[in-house]
Amino acid sequence: AARGPGPPATGLLSFSHFLPDLHCLPDWCDPEAEQFDQSWIAHGAARKAALFASVAGSSRIDAQVRALAEEWRSGFPGGEHSDAGAAGGEHVHVFGHSHRPKDFELRGCRYVHNPVGKGTERDWGVLPEPHFLRLWDEHGQAVPAE
C-alpha cells in the first residue's frame, strides 16, 4: 500500500479491539510461558478472571496480525516504500477489551493495552488514572516500553 510523501515507515502499528492472543490476558504473568498458570490469579476477582480467560484471546486475530507483519516485513510488493518493512523496524499491536494495562513483547511483536476503563475500576484500585502512552516519536521510531 502506498503512503503519502515523506520518509518510509520505520515500523508497523496494528490495532484490534479484542485480545489477539491468550498471552494478552491481564493475568498472564509470563509472556514466555506456553500455558496459563492458575496461581497467577491471586486477587479478589479470581472468579471473573478465570471466566474471562475461558473466552478471551483469539488465535484468528493473532494470525491476521502476524500475516500483516509478514507482508510488511517483506516490503509490501509494489508499494511506494517497498524497502521499509524489509529494512527492519518494530511492530506494535494495540489491543483493547480487557480493561487491564499490559505491555509486553512476544515473538517479535510488542503488544500494548492502555485502557481508560470504568470510573469504578479506578475507585477500586484495579486501574490507574488514564494517561497517554506514547508509542512512536517524531522521527518515526518506536518508543520503548517503560
N, C-alpha and C positions, 0 to 999 in steps of 0.2 A: 504494500500500500504506500502510496506517495505521501510525503509530508510537505508542508509549506516551506518557504525559504528559510535558510539558516543552517547551522551545522547539523550533522547527522545525530540521531538519537544515540545516547550512550547507555541506555538501559531500557528495560521494559516494565511498565506498570500495568497490572491487570486487576480486575475487580470482580467480586461476586457477593451477593447478599448472604448466601448460605455458606456454611463451613465446607471447604473443598476437600478436607482430609480429616480422618479421626484424630490425627496429631494436633489439630486446631481446637480440640475440646478444651474448655477452660481448665479442667483438672488434669489434663495430660501433662505431667511434670517433666518428663524426659523425652525430648524430641528424637533421641536416638533409639528409644525402646520400640520394639515391634508390636508389643501387646500392652494393653491398658492394665495398670496395676490398681486394684480396688483400694489399696492402702492410701492412694493419693487423695481419695475422697475422705478427708478428715476434718469436716467442718459441719456447721449446723444445717446446711442444706444438702446433706448427702443423698437423701432420697430423691430430691429433684434432680441432682447432678447425675445420679445413676439412670433416671428415666431419660434425661436429655442425651446422655451418652448412647442410649439404645437407638436413637433416631437421627442423631446429628453426624455430619461428615459424609461427603459424597464422593465416592471414587470416580463417578462420571464427571463431576465438576473438575476434580483434580486432573483427570485425563485430558480434559479440554484445556486447562491452564497449561499443562506440560506440553501439549501439542502446539499451542500458541508460542510457547517459549522456544520449542524446537524450530518452528518456522522462522521465528525472529532470529535465532542464532545462525540459521542457515542463510540469512540475509534477505528474506522476502524477495525471491527471484523476480526480477523485473521492476522492483521498487526503485524509487529515486535514489535512495541511500542504501543500496543493497549490501554494502560492506559494513553497515553499522552494527548489526547483530553479530556478524561473524567476527568482528573485532573484539568481542567480549562485552562486558558490562553487566550490571546487576539486574536481576529480575525480582521485583517486589510485587506480591499479590496481597491486595487489601480485601478483607472479608468482613462480614458482619454477623448479626443474628444472635450471638451468644451472650451479649451484654457483659462480657468479662474481657479486660485488656489482655492482649497476647502479642508477643513479638519474638519470633524465633526463625532460625534457618533450618531447612530440611531439603536435602537432595538438590542443592543449587538454587533454591528459591527462598527468599525471605517472606514469611507470612506475617501480616500485621493486622491487628484489630484494635481500634481505639474508640470504644463505644461512648456514647453520651448516656445511654441507659435511662432509667426512670429516677425521678427525684427520691422515691422511697428507697431505691437501691443505694443511693449516695447517703441517705439518712441512716441506713443500716450499716454503713461502712464497708459494703462489698464492692463499691466502685469509687474511684477518686473523682474529684470535681473534673468536669470536661475541660480538655485543653487541646490546643492544636498540636499536631505531631508532624514535623517537617520530614518529608521523605526524599525530596530532591532539592539540590541547591541551584543557585542562579547560573551555574556553569554546566548544568545537565548531569551532575554527578549524584548518585545516591548518597544520602546521609546515613552513616552507620547507626545501628541501634544503640540506645543509651545504656 
